[in-house]
Amino acid sequence: MEQLFSKSRWQQLMASLSITKNDDEFMLLQEAYCESHRAYHTLQHISECIAMLDWACSESLVGVDKAGLAEVALWYHDVIYQPKAKDNEQKSAEWAKQILNTAGVSAQDSQFVYSLIMATRHGEKPTEPTHQLVVDIDLAILGAKPARFAEYEKQVRQEYQWVPWFIYRKKRAAYLGTSKKQLQYFDLSFHSRLNDLKSLHSATMRLLRSFNQKQKSCVKSY
């Protein structure tokens, strides 16, 4: 995939919001997404999100007036990421809001970006279209092709390598078992864009079988 997390892309985004001289912020973002404890929440994930947003824009799934704000939210939504923390989205949203306020973006737009990032906590389902789109994009990995989905699973496990396998297996299996609820796809166009639930189901079943096989192997080793 094309690396869309780039300085030129960042400068283009900033120009669309009438923000100038903000290259230092790009470097801070890049450093954050390259932190050593990350495996999934990296430049790759943000690039995939931006690519999905570009597609959504080409399909007129987001208004021109909201596209730039949605992209800002995607750039920042995982800028703060600590696997053991429970306030990553809030801190990321606060970072973005502060940067936008300092740059002279209206309080209304800054708050809108804040709320978009907070929607990626995936708690209550959003009702506003741009929030729905950002949530769909963030969860789009669940409908990725089998090879990418398998890579994603390995990356998530790497980020949670500090969790004992028997606990991780239980928690992850529970998450994957309810993934249909997570894969919200508010806009039906996502069904044709992604491999969707059939691909997700088969990949999930393979992973669950793998979990079970590893569990049996651990039992036999005692």
Buried (B, 14 or more C-beta within 10 A) or exposed (E): EEEBBBEEBBBEBBEBBEBEEBEEBBEEBBEBBEEEEBBBBBBBBBBBBBBBBBBBBEEEBBEEEBBBBBBBBBBBBBBBBBBEEEEBBBBBBBBBBEBBBEBEBEEEBBBBBBBBBBBBBBEEEBEEBBBBBBBBBBBBBBBBEEEBBBBBBEBBBEBBEEBEBEEBBEEBBEEBEEBEEEBBBBBEBBEEBBBBBEBBEEBBEBBBEEBEEEBEEEEEEE
